[in-house]
Amino acid sequence: MDRLMYLGISEAAIYSALAMILVFTVFYLLYLAVRNKSVRYTEMYLSAEGEDVVSNPTPSVGGLYWGFVKSYARRLYKILAERVQTGSLVDWFYFISSWLGLLIILSVVLGIIYVFVRW
């Protein structure tokens, strides 16, 4: 133990890395030992909802996003697509960043309003 106190930086880094690998390996082996061996796949999402809700597959996040855009933000999306997007990859990145930035700002503002109204 006394020798560990006088290690150089490189030796301490090596011992730390080996200790982390050892701990990770032990936890991974424990996980493999206790995990469920049988995997059950279902086509439908199982929930406590009624049969009419469960009979429809759960929509993807992308489907919900495009459903929102088509229903409520079609005009805003059209303006952004016509004025910002030119076909260049860099322009596409700026376009996506601005659109997602707008959605993040909107969600933060709505979250703040929700907190104050609820308070």
C-alpha positions, 0 to 999 in steps of 0.5 A: 500500500505504501508503494501506491502512494509514490506512483508516477502519473503514468503508472497511476493511470495504468493501474486506474485503467486496469482497476476500471476494466476489472470492475467493468468485467465483474459487473458484466459477468454479474449481468450475464449471470442474472439476466433473463435468458428468454426474450419474448417478442410481441408485435403489439405494445402491451399496456393497461389501455383498452383493446381499441388503444392496444390494437393499434401499433405505437407510432414512432417518434418520427411519425409523431414529429411529421404528424405535428409538422403536417397538422400544425406547422406546415406553413412555418416549415414551408417558409423555412424550407423555401428560404433556408434550404438550398441543397447543400449539406452545410445549408441542410445542417443550418436548416435542421439546427434552426428548426430544432433550435426553434422547437427547443426554445418553444418547449423551454418557454412552454415548460416555464409557463407550465411551471409558473401556472402550476405554482 
